[in-house]
Structure formats: C-alpha cells, structure tokens
C-alpha cells in the first residue's frame, strides 16, 4: 500500500513507496537533507552533525598470545596511549606488530578504556577517505559512501577518551596528521610497514625476535626447560634462520615438532626430555606446513583449501557456505592450533607458508561454483551474521570468470552487489561491475551486459554527485522493484519533497558531496534483478536518458526537448507488446506534448517584467526539465524494470 502526498514542486512531497528492507542514505550539499531508511522506518537527519554518537565498546579483553622479548615495548606503548599520545608500530610483515597491538589493548582494557579496532580491508583502497567512512560507521552506526572531512570533524568534536587502532594501514605522514586532527579527542595506535607518524617519539620499529627470545618462545611452546640445551636436537640454528625470527613461523615449527610420532608417544616427561633429531632438509617452513596440513581432519582440510583458493580472510560463519559442507563451520580452532592460519578480528587468513603447502601438495582447488551458490543462498536468506566480507565477493567472481562460468558469475554479481553497496565498499562495487560486465559479454548474455552498462553508469554518476541521478535515486527508492511494499507517508513524504525541491531550485548551482548507502536486501541503485525486460522499455529508458543529458537554456529549447521526448515515448509505445506498458508510454508521450505547448510561449521575465539574466533563465529551465524527468522515470518504472 502507499500513502499519497502532494506534488513536490507545490511545496510538499510526492507519493513515496518504499520496497523491501531498505537501509540507506541519500544526501546532497554541505547542509544536506539525509533520508535514512532503517529497520524502524524512514528518518530525517539534517546533517551528519545531527546523528547521535554511539558509545564506543570496551577494547578487546581477550588475553593476547604470550609475547617474548616484547614486554618493554608493550609497556611503553600502553603508557603513551594512556597519557593521551599517539603511537605507531612499524616493520615488515610477520614480525608481530598486530600481536604487540593486541597486548596493548589488553592493558588498556584493564584500565576501562573504550575504542575501536579497525583492520585494513582488502575491499577498500586504504585511503584517508575510506578510513573516514569506516570511522564514521563506527562512531555513528550508519554506512556512508562519502564523508565530508569538515562535517566529520565538527560531528566528533565533543568525543573524548576514545581510542582507535588502525591495523595494517599505509596512510602517509600527511594523512595521519589530518586524521589525528579530525579526531582530536581520540588517541591512535597504528601498525604500518613504514614510519609515517608525525611525532616520531611515538614510533617504534618492531624487529624480528632475537635468538634469546626465539629460544624462550620455542621452549615454552614445547614445554622444554628454557635454554638452548633442550633444543640442541631440534636443529635450532637452522630453524631460526628459516623463520627469520618471525614468531608465527617459530610457533609453526613448534607445532611441527609436537606432531612427530616419537614426540607424541612419550609416556613420561623427564626434566631433560628432548624430541628426536630432525633432518635439516625437512625444516623449511613450507615442508613444516605440508606436514601439519596432511594431519588435518577433512573439514579443516576443506576450509584450508578454500582459504588458499580464494586468498582472502573468511569468518567461521561463512566456512559452510563457501565449502558447501555444514560440518566445516567448526574447523577454525584446528587450523589455528596448527598455526596454518592467523586471526584478523574474527576472520581466518591462511599463512603464506600454508598456502604454498597446499599448492605443493597439489590438492584440487575449491570449486568456485559451489562457493558462489552457497554465498548467494546465505545472502538471500539473510541467515549469516556477520555479513560476508566484500573482498570474498570479488575473489569468488574472479574465480568464476577464471573457470569460464559466465552465467553463474553474472548472476552472482547481481545478487551480491547490494551487499557491497550496503557495506560502503566502493572499490569492490567498481570491481564487481567490471567483472559482471566481462562475464555477461564473454557469455553472450546481451540483456545482462546491457544491465551492467546502465547500472554502472547510474551508480558512478550517483557517487560522483550528478544532481539528476541524485534526485532519480529517490525515485528508485520509491519505484516498484520488489513484491512487498511498505507505505510511508507524512514525514518521509515531506522529506523527499524537501530534497527534490532543494535539488530542483538549485539546478543552476553545483551540487556538493553525495553519499548513498544502498539497500541491504533490495537494490537501490541496481533496482531489480529481473531477467526479462518488456518490449518498448529499452527505448523509453533511452529517451529518458537523452532528456537527462540535454541542456536546454531557454523555454523554446525546452519545448523542443519535450517534443523530442514525446516522439521517443510514442516510438517506445509502438514497440511495446503489452497493453499496460503501451498505455503508460502513450500517456507519457501525451504529457510531454502538453508540457511542450505550455512552455513554448512561457515568458522568461521576472515579476517586475524585466528580462532575467540568461544564466537565471537556464537555471529555471533546468529545474523544470529535471522535475519532468523525475516524474517520467517514476511513471516508466511502474512498468519497466530499472535494471
């Protein structure tokens, strides 16, 4: 059902019908009107500054891995952050930067500190803008595709005593300076490959473990007496060189030793028990990982192969959809115990050594079709929480294209695009459009290919701030694109009317930032996923596109544009083979002919009778053209899917 409302140009709002379970924001301008769709219904927020701040959670309190040779570093960093300063841990991958950060969090949590821990996502470009979007989501509980720095700074100006950790960030010195100035009331801890912290007093180079710390780590992992004596039969020097002093590899080596039959078969433990000698030729990290992988149970082995095949972190909730086996959901602890994966938040990432081991063992790759079908089923049922990581969506699509599964790849992209849009993953959205377009082209799916070309351009314009498409986005939210409709009148109608009126009356001005968070379960920018388009719709939508790109500056030129639109809609009606479609298109053609007659003799003079400046006239003409385009698109969308 729907709730009617007056015409937006008369001062109120249009009829608004919201379909599906939409979660999103459409906004424009530095003092924007935000239309927010939540599970509680539509809400109006005048500006980012009006959104309520969410209380930050307590920092993670789970005990971190026992560290060796790092106690002084952890204490120094924790003290600096507790005193209100910023810190950075930098160094090459695998030396334990994240482990040190986790130990710092543990100490801060004991003091009751609250904050957010964000890891660089593969689906994000790693720019300052992407960090701002993620932080805005963390602080306000909304998803944004664009955040204005000045608005964000004002919105968080009152925040105090909140800590933020950015793991694996590559932001440069200038960006870190802007970030810390924007969140002036927060403390920051960065883990990075290079030194970029403006205040170098808080920067710490994390080195690989020294020999003494490595001996202590291995002794503790194996339950041996501390010191090199208990390790002499382990070819320790060779293992230490192979590991490069990296803690993850040393722990993997310990698991390798503990997995040996002779070591496991001990009945008693004597004070100076030692494992049997190890052949140095079998001590490479890859050989160790192969040995550990061969001893895995079948569920853990399937998950390990999937992690190696797709190359992105996956949470345990998504193991079963990706492998197609429900029993695989519990495989995480076994993989973690064998040191074949690392944890990134709640996601499991395969180690480099384990990935090489899977390839060396020549195990078949995980089937991409099985993974894609499992993910699509879970997304459609909305049965898995947390949501799928956008990076996995891209990885699966690439694998499908590599296997030449063109139809499955195209269908997969259309199914999961709203998920990537809802997550605010701009780079993933762009990659999915490109991969879906390639799949449709290679597979000879002409209708699918046309969908990608049209939807990709529409989304691009929306994100770049095209004012016509910004207004059209509201129509998409109100167009019949889903079987279940939720009527919204009153306040939301007024909001839409206010928004459309603002865009229309400022048609001669530059529209500033645009942000859109797409629907979570129903497409907003990609409105529907229908596989068939009624005859005549292609021509009607093309005619409307021509209207949006035309730039009449006078009323006679606008009349000519309307006559061309009438001709285009008549041609589209002639091509239609359904009575309902033909009737709507002919009605639109008649409407454009009437509008052409009305504006043809319209005066361009002001209330005083004096001629107006040409730019003012052009703005007025543009506003009327925009309004006509919106109403036409709304009418056409009732019978033509906007795919």
Rosetta blueprint (number, residue, H / E / L):
1 X L
2 X L
3 X E
4 X L
5 X L
6 X L
7 X L
8 X H
9 X H
10 X H
11 X L
12 X L
13 X L
14 X L
15 X L
16 X E
17 X E
18 X E
19 X E
20 X L
21 X L
22 X L
23 X L
24 X E
25 X E
26 X E
27 X E
28 X E
29 X L
30 X L
31 X L
32 X L
33 X L
34 X E
35 X E
36 X E
37 X E
38 X E
39 X L
40 X L
41 X E
42 X E
43 X E
44 X E
45 X E
46 X L
47 X L
48 X H
49 X H
50 X H
51 X L
52 X L
53 X L
54 X L
55 X L
56 X L
57 X L
58 X E
59 X L
60 X L
61 X L
62 X L
63 X L
64 X L
65 X L
66 X L
67 X L
68 X L
69 X L
70 X L
71 X H
72 X H
73 X H
74 X H
75 X H
76 X H
77 X H
78 X H
79 X H
80 X H
81 X H
82 X H
83 X L
84 X L
85 X L
86 X L
87 X E
88 X E
89 X E
90 X E
91 X L
92 X L
93 X L
94 X L
95 X L
96 X L
97 X H
98 X H
99 X H
100 X H
101 X H
102 X H
103 X H
104 X H
105 X H
106 X H
107 X H
108 X H
109 X H
110 X H
111 X L
112 X L
113 X L
114 X E
115 X E
116 X E
117 X E
118 X E
119 X E
120 X L
121 X L
122 X L
123 X L
124 X L
125 X L
126 X L
127 X L
128 X H
129 X H
130 X H
131 X H
132 X H
133 X H
134 X H
135 X H
136 X H
137 X H
138 X H
139 X H
140 X H
141 X L
142 X L
143 X L
144 X L
145 X L
146 X L
147 X L
148 X L
149 X H
150 X H
151 X H
152 X H
153 X H
154 X H
155 X H
156 X L
157 X L
158 X L
159 X L
160 X L
161 X L
162 X E
163 X E
164 X E
165 X E
166 X E
167 X E
168 X L
169 X L
170 X L
171 X L
172 X L
173 X H
174 X H
175 X H
176 X H
177 X H
178 X H
179 X H
180 X H
181 X H
182 X H
183 X L
184 X L
185 X L
186 X E
187 X E
188 X E
189 X E
190 X E
191 X E
192 X E
193 X L
194 X L
195 X L
196 X L
197 X L
198 X L
199 X L
200 X H
201 X H
202 X H
203 X E
204 X E
205 X E
206 X L
207 X L
208 X L
209 X L
210 X L
211 X H
212 X H
213 X H
214 X H
215 X H
216 X H
217 X H
218 X H
219 X H
220 X H
221 X H
222 X H
223 X L
224 X L
225 X L
226 X L
227 X L
228 X H
229 X H
230 X H
231 X H
232 X H
233 X H
234 X H
235 X L
236 X H
237 X H
238 X H
239 X H
240 X H
241 X H
242 X H
243 X H
244 X L
245 X L
246 X L
247 X H
248 X H
249 X H
250 X H
251 X H
252 X H
253 X H
254 X H
255 X H
256 X H
257 X H
258 X H
259 X L
260 X L
261 X H
262 X H
263 X H
264 X H
265 X L
266 X L
267 X L
268 X L
269 X L
270 X L
271 X L
272 X L
273 X L
274 X L
275 X L
276 X L
277 X L
278 X L
279 X L
280 X H
281 X H
282 X H
283 X L
284 X L
285 X H
286 X H
287 X H
288 X H
289 X H
290 X H
291 X H
292 X H
293 X H
294 X H
295 X L
296 X L
297 X L
298 X H
299 X H
300 X H
301 X H
302 X H
303 X H
304 X H
305 X H
306 X H
307 X H
308 X H
309 X H
310 X H
311 X L
312 X L
313 X L
314 X E
315 X E
316 X H
317 X H
318 X H
319 X H
320 X H
321 X H
322 X H
323 X H
324 X L
325 X L
326 X H
327 X H
328 X H
329 X H
330 X H
331 X L
332 X H
333 X H
334 X H
335 X H
336 X H
337 X H
338 X L
339 X L
340 X L
341 X E
342 X E
343 X E
344 X E
345 X L
346 X L
347 X E
348 X E
349 X E
350 X E
351 X L
352 X H
353 X H
354 X H
355 X H
356 X H
357 X H
358 X H
359 X H
360 X H
361 X L
362 X L
363 X L
364 X L
365 X L
366 X L
367 X L
368 X H
369 X H
370 X H
371 X H
372 X H
373 X H
374 X H
375 X H
376 X H
377 X H
378 X H
379 X H
380 X H
381 X H
382 X L
383 X L
384 X L
385 X L
386 X L
387 X L
388 X L
389 X L
390 X H
391 X H
392 X H
393 X H
394 X H
395 X H
396 X H
397 X H
398 X H
399 X H
400 X H
401 X H
402 X H
403 X L
404 X L
405 X L
406 X H
407 X H
408 X H
409 X H
410 X H
411 X H
412 X H
413 X H
414 X H
415 X H
416 X H
417 X H
418 X H
419 X H
420 X H
421 X H
422 X H
423 X L
424 X L
425 X L
426 X H
427 X H
428 X H
429 X H
430 X H
431 X H
432 X H
433 X H
434 X H
435 X H
436 X H
437 X H
438 X H
439 X H
440 X H
441 X H
442 X H
443 X L
444 X L
445 X L
446 X H
447 X H
448 X H
449 X H
450 X H
451 X H
452 X H
453 X H
454 X H
455 X H
456 X H
457 X H
458 X H
459 X H
460 X H
461 X H
462 X H
463 X H
464 X H
465 X L
466 X L
467 X H
468 X H
469 X H
470 X H
471 X H
472 X H
473 X H
474 X H
475 X H
476 X H
477 X H
478 X H
479 X L
480 X L
481 X L
482 X L
483 X L
484 X L
485 X E
486 X E
487 X E
488 X L
489 X L
490 X L
491 X H
492 X H
493 X H
494 X H
495 X H
496 X H
497 X H
498 X H
499 X H
500 X H
501 X H
502 X H
503 X H
504 X H
505 X H
506 X L
507 X L
508 X L
509 X L
510 X L
511 X L
512 X L
513 X L
514 X E
515 X E
516 X E
517 X E
518 X L
519 X L
520 X L
521 X L
522 X L
523 X L
524 X L
525 X L
526 X L
527 X L
528 X L
529 X L
530 X L
531 X L
532 X L
533 X L
534 X L
535 X L
536 X L
537 X H
538 X H
539 X H
540 X H
541 X H
542 X H
543 X H
544 X H
545 X H
546 X H
547 X H
548 X H
549 X H
550 X L
551 X L
552 X L
553 X L
554 X L
555 X H
556 X H
557 X H
558 X H
559 X H
560 X H
561 X H
562 X H
563 X H
564 X H
565 X H
566 X H
567 X H
568 X H
569 X H
570 X H
571 X H
572 X H
573 X H
574 X H
575 X H
576 X L
577 X L
578 X L
579 X H
580 X H
581 X H
582 X H
583 X H
584 X H
585 X H
586 X H
587 X H
588 X H
589 X H
590 X H
591 X H
592 X H
593 X H
594 X H
595 X H
596 X H
597 X H
598 X H
599 X H
600 X H
601 X L
602 X L
603 X L
604 X L
605 X E
606 X L
607 X L
608 X L
609 X L
610 X L
611 X E
612 X L
613 X L
614 X H
615 X H
616 X H
617 X H
618 X H
619 X H
620 X H
621 X H
622 X H
623 X H
624 X H
625 X H
626 X H
627 X H
628 X H
629 X H
630 X H
631 X H
632 X H
633 X H
634 X H
635 X H
636 X H
637 X H
638 X L
639 X L
640 X L
641 X L
642 X L
643 X L
